[in-house]
Amino acid sequence: MKALLDYRNTKRRHWLANLMIASLLLLSACGGARLDPLAPGDRILAFGDSLTVGVGTGGDSAYPAVLQRMTRIEVINAGVSGETSAEGRQRLPAVLDEYRPDLVILCHGGNDFLRRQDTSATKANLAAMIELMQSRGIQVVLIGVPEPGIFLSSAKLYAELADQYDIPIDNNTMADLQGNASLKSDRVHLNAAGYQQFAEAVLALLSEAGALP
């Protein structure tokens, strides 16, 4: 009888342990910063530099245009080629005043890296942009941009900012795209296929965070 009770207790402990593991995995899968669902008539603003403009392909193939076709939500292309984060920080208030977006996709900082500018200044500029948008009740998602190098990966400041301000981030796609020559039009910019994949990644980010169904 004792042996039977010990066996049952052992099975029960194993079952509880497996249940706890499954619960932790579920919580992990559902983790991350969340967004409020976008409503009909809401507006998305894509704010950035030449990677937002869509340099390397026609305007209809830039990622904001592709994203608009996929979501049927207005996506405004507010990219400026060659812009640094300091310049973007100065430009942002007027852009927000003009378009009054409900959500902003922030993809900025690449020109800072190409010009070897101080990354702490880049981080401060991006932080100021995020704080401004959040102070206006605008939702923000962040796109990590890689620093130049042999092994491309997003600069660590992006993950730090996403954690600090509790905003969704795609920290891998741009590095992956930049490392694939078949998806680029030149050393820096993407081609139509590259921007298509970029838009698909942003769509996945928005969906996973709850902004889209």
Secondary structure as GFF3:
##gff-version 3
##sequence-region A 1 213
A	DSSP	alpha_helix	2	29	.	.	.	ID=ss1
A	DSSP	beta_strand	43	48	.	.	.	ID=ss2
A	DSSP	alpha_helix	50	53	.	.	.	ID=ss3
A	DSSP	three_ten_helix	59	61	.	.	.	ID=ss4
A	DSSP	alpha_helix	63	71	.	.	.	ID=ss5
A	DSSP	beta_strand	74	79	.	.	.	ID=ss6
A	DSSP	alpha_helix	85	99	.	.	.	ID=ss7
A	DSSP	beta_strand	103	107	.	.	.	ID=ss8
A	DSSP	alpha_helix	110	114	.	.	.	ID=ss9
A	DSSP	alpha_helix	119	135	.	.	.	ID=ss10
A	DSSP	beta_strand	139	143	.	.	.	ID=ss11
A	DSSP	alpha_helix	156	165	.	.	.	ID=ss12
A	DSSP	beta_strand	169	170	.	.	.	ID=ss13
A	DSSP	alpha_helix	173	178	.	.	.	ID=ss14
A	DSSP	three_ten_helix	181	183	.	.	.	ID=ss15
A	DSSP	alpha_helix	192	209	.	.	.	ID=ss16
###
